[in-house]
């Protein structure tokens, strides 16, 4: 052995060398080591970004790459603020929609603002991969005429925080582009995304005023659409909340010869799937967890074990009624929106009714931003409320104390400020354009595509907790999880009225589209995958509903073992955590899996709230098995998977693994951390956290 090192020391040195090279050149290593409003979205036949900008007489460009809609929302906020404060003619578009090869040929004076979210371990959003390829193809001075701003959205609990934004900044700069202001970053892990954005935007707007010689005026709503009320009433062409226009009575759905609806289904066209089975998993008086199974047979909708299911929710009866009442809106009014130019699309299917838009299309229960409050100042019912809105929207500490800490949604907040008086001075077309679109909710799939090809299962804890700001305040409720619980109670013929539901839903849906317990869904692909070689050991860590994908993994291995004779499975260790036996998910299933898989599968359980017992978490159980965990990683090449809470659990697990590697490899923690970073870049350490 060179330099008198033993085998382990030499292996550690090699690993460290690889870690350094991985950190400096991880894009190459990924290929080598990889295991297995809309209201301002561009509407043009051309994919030429420069030509489209010129044809529509725009003088500012905002581009976004978004995975779940957050970067898109902030891009649109920024675009609307530029138009409202400076009367700029802004084009806002998804980078997926355009070819950017002539980005250096933009008209003189046009600035481009990029909003780029990071997905997974430093990756670009799915739709922005061509944009990443474009950046990688650039040479020095290819963009020497481009002036840009950049805001990255990410989560610091992930190893490669804001990796996509940082890479965008690096490659644009290397291609000769000039950044205006600072590269901004949002941190969802710290819960500061909105304040991070506002701090970045405030300083940038001052720079843009100077660079572009802009005159700022009082913020004034500039509609992107011509709004009209239709006296003809509801016809077959009027949406009543259908997810897309294909589902209207005269829509163009596609069907197989045997009458099954076919896709392709994606984020722009969901499949309305029957929920064939649902059940309560907790034995608790105050907490609920729903297991729901969606039938996708005959739809051509496919998934792989480890993927996510996107569920398209609707707003509850109570929240819809509150919103309509707050703004004095008539739910039966039929309206239409027509774009004022060809660079925008309507935010949802129109014509529709105000009631349908509020129930199915608008995010009326989400948190509010200070920027949105500032845009409402112009519509305040009186001078007193105008002054109060101005004050609270400019003071982040006061806003956090008075609005954010109270978990208030838009209607809650405005009624709180006005002592219950209505805000019927706020135009409906402003709300329709400014309130974000209701987004799908994503859940780790808990079924196996190998054993259940035509069924997708999800496991969801129902968000329903007392408002921490006051016992008198409305409880904090999740949109989709409470909808799933309502479905579960209805499907199992349980008495909804006696179940003390905090909110209720229209389960029939628009034109009875969701009757018989159906909901719109689509599948989002994930990199969360078992190793292709079944003999490779697997270490899975998933407390609570973080166990969902691992149920799918184990069911996958059970089916594989049934199909293959004399199969040699590697060790599959699952560290699972719950409070006690009452919320021990799928506890009746795990012994059956153990029988079928023999010694290759072992479940290690940590209970954190057993009476008279000290709290025990998954990290504690990992420490108890530290030698075995280290041997599986260092000697047998085990893959590590972590699913669940990003802030506490995932960070605690990472720190525990660093300690184990440091201890048994006899290296310091910094070196152990670099080794784990290599595992992440090579796909041997995967996280599915939120």
MIKE-686370 format. One line per 4 residues: number of its first residue (from 1); their letters; for each residue y, x, z of C-alpha. Coordinates in steps of 0.1 Angstrom, whole numbers, padded with zeros to 4 digits, always signed. Example, Ala and Ser with C-alpha at 12.3 -4.5 7.8 and 13.67 -1.06 7.14 Angstrom:
BEGIN
1	as	-0045/+0123/+0078; -0011/+0137/+0071
END
This chain:
BEGIN
1	xxxx	+0000/+0000/+0000; +0034/+0015/-0010; +0057/+0029/+0018; +0030/+0024/+0044
5	xxxx	+0036/-0014/+0045; +0007/-0038/+0053; -0001/-0067/+0030; +0021/-0092/+0048
9	xxxx	+0051/-0069/+0050; +0048/-0062/+0013; +0045/-0099/+0005; +0076/-0107/+0025
13	xxxx	+0096/-0080/+0007; +0084/-0095/-0027; +0094/-0129/-0015; +0128/-0118/-0005
17	xxxx	+0133/-0101/-0038; +0123/-0132/-0056; +0146/-0152/-0033; +0176/-0131/-0043
21	xxxx	+0168/-0134/-0080; +0162/-0171/-0076; +0196/-0176/-0059; +0214/-0157/-0087
25	xxxx	+0194/-0171/-0116; +0179/-0203/-0105; +0182/-0221/-0138; +0159/-0196/-0154
29	xxxx	+0135/-0198/-0125; +0134/-0236/-0127; +0118/-0232/-0161; +0095/-0204/-0150
33	xxxx	+0083/-0218/-0117; +0087/-0255/-0120; +0058/-0275/-0108; +0051/-0304/-0119
37	xxxx	+0344/-0501/-0141; +0327/-0505/-0166; +0362/-0520/-0172; +0374/-0486/-0185
41	xxxx	+0342/-0474/-0200; +0345/-0464/-0236; +0334/-0489/-0262; +0334/-0472/-0296
45	xxxx	+0310/-0467/-0324; +0319/-0431/-0327; +0304/-0404/-0305; +0333/-0380/-0314
49	xxxx	+0354/-0378/-0282; +0385/-0364/-0298; +0385/-0389/-0327; +0380/-0418/-0303
53	xxxx	+0409/-0406/-0281; +0432/-0404/-0312; +0421/-0437/-0327; +0430/-0455/-0295
57	xxxx	+0462/-0437/-0288; +0452/-0423/-0255; +0469/-0393/-0239; +0447/-0386/-0209
61	xxxx	+0409/-0383/-0206; +0387/-0389/-0176; +0350/-0381/-0179; +0322/-0387/-0154
65	xxxx	+0286/-0379/-0149; +0271/-0403/-0123; +0236/-0410/-0110; +0240/-0440/-0087
69	xxxx	+0276/-0451/-0097; +0297/-0433/-0071; +0312/-0407/-0094; +0318/-0435/-0119
73	xxxx	+0337/-0455/-0093; +0359/-0426/-0083; +0366/-0417/-0119; +0378/-0453/-0125
77	xxxx	+0399/-0453/-0094; +0416/-0421/-0106; +0421/-0434/-0141; +0436/-0467/-0128
81	xxxx	+0459/-0448/-0105; +0472/-0426/-0133; +0479/-0457/-0154; +0495/-0476/-0125
85	xxxx	+0518/-0448/-0112; +0527/-0429/-0144; +0519/-0454/-0172; +0495/-0428/-0188
89	xxxx	+0472/-0442/-0215; +0439/-0432/-0199; +0405/-0432/-0215; +0377/-0431/-0190
93	xxxx	+0341/-0425/-0202; +0306/-0415/-0193; +0298/-0380/-0206; +0265/-0395/-0218
97	xxxx	+0283/-0415/-0244; +0300/-0387/-0264; +0295/-0355/-0282; +0318/-0329/-0267
101	xxxx	+0315/-0301/-0293; +0351/-0305/-0303; +0365/-0308/-0268; +0388/-0277/-0275
105	xxxx	+0405/-0297/-0303; +0421/-0323/-0280; +0457/-0332/-0289; +0483/-0310/-0272
109	xxxx	+0492/-0321/-0237; +0459/-0340/-0231; +0443/-0331/-0198; +0406/-0338/-0190
113	xxxx	+0396/-0348/-0155; +0358/-0344/-0147; +0340/-0363/-0120; +0304/-0349/-0117
117	xxxx	+0279/-0359/-0091; +0249/-0338/-0080; +0214/-0353/-0080; +0185/-0338/-0061
121	xxxx	+0185/-0300/-0056; +0217/-0291/-0075; +0208/-0310/-0106; +0230/-0329/-0130
125	xxxx	+0226/-0367/-0132; +0200/-0378/-0157; +0226/-0391/-0182; +0246/-0359/-0179
129	xxxx	+0218/-0335/-0189; +0232/-0332/-0225; +0266/-0324/-0210; +0249/-0296/-0190
133	xxxx	+0233/-0284/-0222; +0267/-0283/-0239; +0281/-0263/-0210; +0252/-0238/-0212
137	xxxx	+0259/-0233/-0250; +0295/-0223/-0246; +0308/-0188/-0253; +0339/-0170/-0240
141	xxxx	+0371/-0186/-0253; +0353/-0217/-0268; +0375/-0239/-0246; +0407/-0218/-0243
145	xxxx	+0429/-0247/-0252; +0414/-0270/-0226; +0432/-0279/-0194; +0410/-0297/-0169
149	xxxx	+0407/-0310/-0133; +0373/-0313/-0115; +0360/-0333/-0086; +0323/-0328/-0076
153	xxxx	+0304/-0353/-0055; +0275/-0342/-0034; +0258/-0340/+0000; +0259/-0310/+0022
157	xxxx	+0225/-0318/+0037; +0209/-0306/+0005; +0204/-0269/-0001; +0225/-0267/-0033
161	xxxx	+0255/-0287/-0022; +0275/-0299/-0052; +0255/-0277/-0075; +0263/-0296/-0106
165	xxxx	+0301/-0296/-0099; +0300/-0259/-0091; +0281/-0251/-0123; +0306/-0272/-0143
169	xxxx	+0335/-0253/-0128; +0319/-0219/-0135; +0309/-0226/-0171; +0342/-0242/-0180
173	xxxx	+0361/-0213/-0166; +0339/-0188/-0184; +0346/-0206/-0216; +0383/-0200/-0212
177	xxxx	+0393/-0234/-0199; +0422/-0236/-0174; +0418/-0256/-0142; +0448/-0275/-0128
181	xxxx	+0449/-0277/-0090; +0418/-0269/-0070; +0382/-0277/-0077; +0376/-0307/-0053
185	xxxx	+0344/-0315/-0035; +0332/-0346/-0017; +0306/-0345/+0010; +0286/-0376/+0015
189	xxxx	+0265/-0358/+0041; +0295/-0357/+0064; +0306/-0392/+0055; +0339/-0379/+0042
193	xxxx	+0337/-0387/+0005; +0367/-0410/+0004; +0390/-0387/+0024; +0378/-0357/+0004
197	xxxx	+0388/-0375/-0027; +0422/-0387/-0014; +0431/-0352/-0003; +0422/-0338/-0036
201	xxxx	+0439/-0365/-0056; +0471/-0365/-0037; +0477/-0328/-0043; +0466/-0330/-0079
205	xxxx	+0489/-0358/-0088; +0519/-0337/-0077; +0507/-0309/-0100; +0502/-0333/-0129
209	xxxx	+0537/-0347/-0124; +0551/-0312/-0130; +0526/-0301/-0157; +0530/-0333/-0178
213	xxxx	+0566/-0341/-0169; +0556/-0375/-0155; +0579/-0400/-0139; +0563/-0418/-0110
217	xxxx	+0572/-0454/-0104; +0560/-0480/-0078; +0523/-0487/-0083; +0519/-0517/-0105
221	xxxx	+0487/-0533/-0117; +0482/-0527/-0154; +0454/-0550/-0166; +0428/-0536/-0189
225	xxxx	+0419/-0571/-0201; +0434/-0603/-0213; +0424/-0629/-0187; +0419/-0665/-0196
229	xxxx	+0406/-0696/-0180; +0382/-0716/-0202; +0386/-0754/-0201; +0354/-0760/-0219
233	xxxx	+0334/-0754/-0187; +0299/-0741/-0184; +0279/-0737/-0216; +0248/-0718/-0226
237	xxxx	+0271/-0689/-0234; +0286/-0687/-0199; +0269/-0664/-0175; +0261/-0678/-0141
241	xxxx	+0250/-0644/-0126; +0224/-0633/-0151; +0220/-0595/-0148; +0226/-0590/-0185
245	xxxx	+0235/-0612/-0215; +0199/-0610/-0227; +0190/-0634/-0199; +0214/-0661/-0210
249	xxxx	+0199/-0693/-0226; +0208/-0680/-0260; +0201/-0643/-0252; +0177/-0621/-0271
253	xxxx	+0148/-0612/-0248; +0118/-0595/-0263; +0082/-0607/-0257; +0047/-0594/-0264
257	xxxx	+0022/-0616/-0284; +0008/-0630/-0252; +0042/-0641/-0240; +0051/-0613/-0216
261	xxxx	+0086/-0599/-0216; +0089/-0564/-0228; +0115/-0536/-0225; +0124/-0509/-0225
265	xxxx	+0139/-0516/-0191; +0165/-0493/-0177; +0198/-0493/-0157; +0214/-0515/-0184
269	xxxx	+0185/-0540/-0187; +0163/-0547/-0157; +0130/-0565/-0156; +0130/-0598/-0135
273	xxxx	+0098/-0591/-0116; +0078/-0615/-0095; +0072/-0605/-0059; +0035/-0613/-0056
277	xxxx	+0032/-0602/-0019; +0055/-0595/+0010; +0049/-0590/+0047; +0066/-0580/+0079
281	xxxx	+0054/-0545/+0091; +0071/-0544/+0125; +0059/-0561/+0157; +0094/-0563/+0171
285	xxxx	+0118/-0590/+0183; +0149/-0573/+0170; +0139/-0550/+0141; +0123/-0558/+0108
289	xxxx	+0106/-0538/+0080; +0095/-0555/+0048; +0067/-0544/+0025; +0071/-0560/-0009
293	xxxx	+0049/-0558/-0040; +0064/-0564/-0075; +0042/-0574/-0104; +0051/-0555/-0136
297	xxxx	+0020/-0564/-0156; +0027/-0570/-0193; +0062/-0557/-0191; +0057/-0521/-0204
301	xxxx	+0076/-0510/-0173; +0058/-0478/-0161; +0062/-0456/-0131; +0048/-0425/-0116
305	xxxx	+0039/-0420/-0079; +0070/-0407/-0062; +0095/-0425/-0084; +0122/-0449/-0071
309	xxxx	+0125/-0486/-0076; +0160/-0499/-0082; +0165/-0534/-0069; +0194/-0555/-0082
313	xxxx	+0207/-0575/-0052; +0231/-0604/-0049; +0256/-0611/-0021; +0248/-0636/+0007
317	xxxx	+0260/-0671/+0010; +0281/-0663/+0040; +0298/-0632/+0025; +0305/-0650/-0008
321	xxxx	+0321/-0680/+0010; +0342/-0656/+0031; +0355/-0637/+0001; +0363/-0669/-0018
325	xxxx	+0381/-0684/+0012; +0401/-0652/+0019; +0416/-0651/-0016; +0418/-0689/-0021
329	xxxx	+0395/-0688/-0051; +0378/-0717/-0068; +0342/-0707/-0075; +0338/-0732/-0104
333	xxxx	+0365/-0717/-0126; +0351/-0704/-0159; +0370/-0673/-0171; +0368/-0647/-0199
337	xxxx	+0380/-0611/-0201; +0389/-0596/-0235; +0396/-0559/-0237; +0432/-0550/-0246
341	xxxx	+0420/-0521/-0267; +0387/-0509/-0280; +0382/-0481/-0254; +0371/-0505/-0227
345	xxxx	+0341/-0527/-0220; +0340/-0558/-0198; +0328/-0550/-0162; +0301/-0576/-0162
349	xxxx	+0287/-0604/-0185; +0315/-0628/-0196; +0325/-0655/-0198; +0313/-0664/-0163
353	xxxx	+0325/-0683/-0133; +0344/-0668/-0103; +0316/-0678/-0080; +0290/-0661/-0101
357	xxxx	+0311/-0629/-0104; +0316/-0628/-0066; +0279/-0634/-0058; +0262/-0613/-0084
361	xxxx	+0286/-0587/-0099; +0311/-0575/-0072; +0305/-0551/-0043; +0323/-0574/-0018
365	xxxx	+0306/-0560/+0014; +0310/-0523/+0008; +0334/-0500/+0027; +0370/-0500/+0017
369	xxxx	+0391/-0470/+0006; +0426/-0463/+0016; +0435/-0461/-0020; +0424/-0496/-0026
373	xxxx	+0446/-0507/+0003; +0476/-0490/-0012; +0469/-0509/-0045; +0470/-0542/-0026
377	xxxx	+0506/-0535/-0013; +0521/-0550/-0044; +0503/-0583/-0037; +0509/-0586/+0001
381	xxxx	+0518/-0622/+0010; +0549/-0612/+0030; +0570/-0582/+0040; +0554/-0577/+0074
385	xxxx	+0519/-0574/+0058; +0533/-0552/+0030; +0547/-0528/+0056; +0514/-0529/+0075
389	xxxx	+0494/-0521/+0044; +0517/-0493/+0035; +0514/-0478/+0070; +0477/-0481/+0073
393	xxxx	+0469/-0468/+0037; +0490/-0437/+0043; +0476/-0427/+0077; +0439/-0417/+0075
397	xxxx	+0435/-0416/+0113; +0449/-0451/+0117; +0428/-0464/+0088; +0397/-0449/+0103
401	xxxx	+0404/-0465/+0137; +0415/-0499/+0125; +0392/-0504/+0094; +0364/-0479/+0090
405	xxxx	+0353/-0478/+0126; +0351/-0516/+0127; +0328/-0517/+0097; +0351/-0541/+0079
409	xxxx	+0346/-0551/+0043; +0375/-0562/+0021; +0378/-0598/+0032; +0371/-0589/+0069
413	xxxx	+0399/-0563/+0068; +0425/-0585/+0052; +0418/-0615/+0074; +0420/-0592/+0104
417	xxxx	+0454/-0579/+0094; +0468/-0614/+0086; +0453/-0631/+0117; +0431/-0653/+0094
421	xxxx	+0458/-0663/+0069; +0447/-0664/+0033; +0456/-0638/+0007; +0459/-0661/-0022
425	xxxx	+0488/-0640/-0036; +0462/-0615/-0049; +0454/-0623/-0086; +0418/-0629/-0094
429	xxxx	+0419/-0607/-0125; +0431/-0578/-0103; +0400/-0583/-0080; +0377/-0586/-0110
433	xxxx	+0389/-0553/-0124; +0394/-0534/-0091; +0365/-0543/-0068; +0335/-0520/-0077
437	xxxx	+0305/-0534/-0095; +0276/-0544/-0073; +0251/-0515/-0077; +0213/-0515/-0075
441	xxxx	+0197/-0502/-0043; +0171/-0475/-0046; +0138/-0474/-0027; +0110/-0448/-0027
445	xxxx	+0080/-0464/-0042; +0051/-0467/-0017; +0024/-0475/-0041; +0003/-0453/-0064
449	xxxx	+0006/-0455/-0102; -0030/-0442/-0103; -0045/-0470/-0082; -0019/-0498/-0088
453	xxxx	-0006/-0494/-0124; +0008/-0530/-0126; +0022/-0532/-0091; +0052/-0515/-0075
457	xxxx	+0055/-0515/-0037; +0086/-0507/-0016; +0090/-0504/+0021; +0124/-0513/+0035
461	xxxx	+0138/-0515/+0070; +0162/-0544/+0073; +0197/-0533/+0081; +0209/-0557/+0107
465	xxxx	+0226/-0543/+0138; +0254/-0553/+0161; +0288/-0541/+0151; +0294/-0510/+0172
469	xxxx	+0332/-0517/+0174; +0328/-0550/+0192; +0302/-0575/+0203; +0324/-0603/+0189
473	xxxx	+0325/-0587/+0155; +0301/-0597/+0127; +0269/-0577/+0126; +0264/-0550/+0101
477	xxxx	+0240/-0562/+0074; +0224/-0546/+0044; +0227/-0565/+0011; +0193/-0559/-0004
481	xxxx	+0172/-0555/+0027; +0183/-0588/+0041; +0176/-0604/+0007; +0141/-0590/+0009
485	xxxx	+0136/-0604/+0043; +0147/-0638/+0032; +0122/-0636/+0003; +0094/-0625/+0027
489	xxxx	+0101/-0655/+0051; +0103/-0680/+0022; +0072/-0666/+0005; +0051/-0668/+0036
493	xxxx	+0063/-0703/+0045; +0080/-0692/+0076; +0109/-0712/+0090; +0141/-0695/+0078
497	xxxx	+0163/-0716/+0101; +0144/-0705/+0133; +0143/-0668/+0122; +0179/-0661/+0133
501	xxxx	+0188/-0647/+0100; +0224/-0632/+0100; +0229/-0640/+0063; +0212/-0663/+0038
505	xxxx	+0208/-0661/+0000; +0204/-0682/-0031; +0168/-0673/-0039; +0167/-0694/-0070
509	xxxx	+0193/-0673/-0088; +0213/-0682/-0119; +0197/-0710/-0138; +0166/-0706/-0115
513	xxxx	+0160/-0672/-0131; +0148/-0658/-0097; +0128/-0689/-0086; +0092/-0683/-0074
517	xxxx	+0104/-0651/-0057; +0116/-0629/-0085; +0142/-0601/-0085; +0157/-0578/-0112
521	xxxx	+0144/-0542/-0110; +0141/-0510/-0130; +0125/-0476/-0123; +0144/-0444/-0117
525	xxxx	+0124/-0413/-0124; +0121/-0387/-0096; +0110/-0351/-0094; +0091/-0360/-0062
529	xxxx	+0056/-0352/-0074; +0023/-0341/-0060; +0012/-0307/-0073; -0009/-0310/-0105
533	xxxx	-0038/-0291/-0090; -0054/-0313/-0063; -0068/-0282/-0045; -0032/-0272/-0036
537	xxxx	-0025/-0280/+0001; +0003/-0305/+0008; +0025/-0308/+0039; +0043/-0341/+0041
541	xxxx	+0070/-0350/+0066; +0083/-0386/+0067; +0093/-0405/+0098; +0101/-0442/+0096
545	xxxx	+0103/-0455/+0060; +0103/-0419/+0049; +0066/-0423/+0049; +0068/-0446/+0019
549	xxxx	+0062/-0421/-0009; +0035/-0404/+0011; +0016/-0437/+0013; +0017/-0435/-0025
553	xxxx	+0007/-0399/-0025; -0024/-0405/-0003; -0034/-0436/-0022; -0031/-0414/-0054
557	xxxx	-0055/-0389/-0039; -0080/-0416/-0027; -0081/-0430/-0063; -0085/-0395/-0077
561	xxxx	-0114/-0387/-0054; -0131/-0420/-0063; -0128/-0411/-0100; -0139/-0375/-0098
565	xxxx	-0173/-0363/-0085; -0174/-0332/-0063; -0136/-0330/-0062; -0122/-0302/-0041
569	xxxx	-0090/-0314/-0024; -0066/-0291/-0006; -0055/-0299/+0030; -0031/-0329/+0031
573	xxxx	-0011/-0329/+0064; +0012/-0359/+0070; +0037/-0356/+0099; +0048/-0391/+0106
577	xxxx	+0073/-0404/+0133; +0081/-0438/+0147; +0095/-0452/+0179; +0062/-0466/+0193
581	xxxx	+0032/-0486/+0182; +0053/-0516/+0173; +0070/-0499/+0143; +0040/-0476/+0133
585	xxxx	+0040/-0483/+0096; +0007/-0490/+0078; -0012/-0480/+0110; -0042/-0499/+0099
589	xxxx	-0044/-0481/+0066; -0044/-0445/+0076; -0079/-0444/+0092; -0094/-0459/+0060
593	xxxx	-0077/-0431/+0039; -0091/-0405/+0064; -0126/-0419/+0059; -0124/-0417/+0021
597	xxxx	-0108/-0383/+0020; -0127/-0367/+0048; -0112/-0336/+0064; -0087/-0331/+0035
601	xxxx	-0063/-0357/+0050; -0049/-0356/+0085; -0021/-0378/+0100; -0001/-0363/+0129
605	xxxx	+0020/-0389/+0147; +0052/-0384/+0168; +0064/-0413/+0189; +0100/-0410/+0202
609	xxxx	+0102/-0440/+0226; +0070/-0444/+0244; +0076/-0457/+0280; +0073/-0429/+0305
613	xxxx	+0068/-0402/+0278; +0093/-0376/+0266; +0108/-0381/+0232; +0087/-0365/+0204
617	xxxx	+0099/-0360/+0168; +0082/-0347/+0137; +0098/-0313/+0142; +0080/-0311/+0176
621	xxxx	+0047/-0318/+0160; +0053/-0292/+0133; +0060/-0266/+0160; +0028/-0275/+0177
625	xxxx	+0009/-0267/+0145; +0031/-0237/+0135; +0003/-0212/+0128; -0016/-0237/+0106
629	xxxx	+0016/-0247/+0088; +0025/-0210/+0082; -0010/-0202/+0069; -0009/-0232/+0045
633	xxxx	+0024/-0221/+0031; +0020/-0183/+0030; -0017/-0180/+0022; -0027/-0211/+0004
637	xxxx	+0005/-0220/-0015; +0011/-0254/+0001; +0038/-0277/-0012; +0063/-0291/+0013
641	xxxx	+0077/-0326/+0010; +0104/-0342/+0032; +0115/-0378/+0030; +0139/-0398/+0052
645	xxxx	+0171/-0392/+0071; +0192/-0364/+0056; +0216/-0357/+0085; +0193/-0353/+0114
649	xxxx	+0156/-0352/+0105; +0158/-0332/+0073; +0180/-0306/+0088; +0159/-0304/+0119
653	xxxx	+0127/-0300/+0098; +0143/-0273/+0077; +0154/-0254/+0109; +0119/-0257/+0123
657	xxxx	+0103/-0243/+0091; +0128/-0214/+0091; +0118/-0206/+0127; +0081/-0207/+0118
661	xxxx	+0085/-0184/+0088; +0108/-0161/+0107; +0083/-0159/+0136; +0051/-0153/+0117
665	xxxx	+0066/-0132/+0089; +0085/-0110/+0114; +0118/-0115/+0094; +0152/-0127/+0106
669	xxxx	+0163/-0163/+0100; +0186/-0154/+0071; +0157/-0140/+0052; +0134/-0169/+0061
673	xxxx	+0162/-0193/+0049; +0163/-0174/+0015; +0125/-0177/+0012; +0127/-0215/+0017
677	xxxx	+0155/-0216/-0009; +0131/-0200/-0033; +0106/-0227/-0025; +0132/-0253/-0034
681	xxxx	+0142/-0238/-0067; +0105/-0235/-0077; +0097/-0271/-0067; +0074/-0262/-0038
685	xxxx	+0098/-0276/-0012; +0110/-0311/-0023; +0133/-0335/-0005; +0139/-0372/-0010
689	xx	+0165/-0379/+0016; +0194/-0402/+0022
END
